[in-house]
Amino acid sequence: MTKQVKPGRSFASDNNAGVHPTVMAAIAAANDGHVIAYGDDPYTARAVELFRRHLGKDAEVYFVFGGTGANVLGLKAGTESHHAIICAETAHINVDECGAPEKFTGCKLLPVASPDGKIKVEQIKPLLHEVGFEHHVQPRVISVSQATEMGTVYTPGELHGLAKFAHGHDMLLHVDGARIANAAASLNVKLKDITRDAGVDILSFGGAKNGMMYGEAVVFFDQSLARNFKYTRKQGTHLPSKMRFISAQFEALLSNELWRQNAEHANRMAQRLASELAKIPQITITQKVEANGVFALVPKKYVPLLQKQYFFYIWNEATSEVRLMASFDTSEEDIADFVALVRKTIR
Ligand SMILES: Cc1ncc(COP(=O)(O)O)c(C=O)c1O
């Protein structure tokens, strides 16, 4: 079904936004002559170098087309098919990837309850009672989303706790960082503080939700995990031939703190949207607004009326909870216009 969005910018998804002008200019600038395909080019070399400046010089960086591919291939690198991957029940890998992680890794996902999108060490412990018993899948990866699908953010300490627990039980910590920039901006920390230095082993580093056209990176902090990745990426259909155009986008994003500016802006707009909506008595904000997502209970009968003007997703039909996302290009006027419509509609 085509969702006709009336205003220029809606709050449906940070994926609905266009491309940041600096990133677009970088794509155009990269459109110059021939370079070697499949990543053996100066754009890719510079982008990988920038990643290493942000994440540590031993980071192994591989570019891929999209986030599902980054998750699936990163997880595959750390697992065998008798393993299990522990994740939040709300995790993108659990609910929004059409079973791709299970299909390509062969692993069973073990989702745990996560009202705020986060998982805690205490929830993982009971899943380890059959370790070593061949009738049961063997937990091998803890996968968390940072920022989470519920717009919350793990602190460096929380990640460190999960990593320590994982490593103490022969497991790995995987981070779905489709919104890692929003998380780092929210915490006001360096990217390294919530990845390498927090003990993360495998990271999907997002680009598309933070102003890129497309492209994500799989980053390994333990080089042995990357051993066969160049083959896995190709078999997994994620080796971009014209890689320079992904690399050029990452170069733009990771230079001059553009990644942080975009994410800070999106986060600030989400805060503003939430605080305006919270003033409307019939609306309840349901989650802490720590990144660029706002979750709110909106009386059911008004939802279709609002969606006619501004498409957005219903997160929970039963409770009439909706999800609103801000992006790098959300403006204060967008919020004022939307809130005015909400006020006019909900009487
Ligand atoms: C948390 C999270 N992970 C991963 C993805 C990657 O998705 P895609 O394969 O559409 O790039 C998304 C996209 O919505 C997401 O929200």
The ligand as a Gaussian input file, in Angstrom:
#p B3LYP/6-31G(d) Opt

LIG

0 1
 C       17.620000      -1.257000      14.782000
 C       17.755000      -1.475000      13.309000
 N       18.691000      -2.321000      12.862000
 C       18.899000      -2.523000      11.564000
 C       18.149000      -1.866000      10.610000
 C       18.556000      -2.091000       9.193000
 O       17.624000      -2.235000       8.265000
 P       17.842000      -2.238000       6.695000
 O       18.188000      -3.622000       6.315000
 O       16.515000      -1.818000       6.217000
 O       18.942000      -1.284000       6.320000
 C       17.120000      -1.009000      11.014000
 C       16.249000      -0.335000      10.036000
 O       15.152000       0.070000      10.271000
 C       16.920000      -0.807000      12.403000
 O       15.963000       0.019000      12.868000

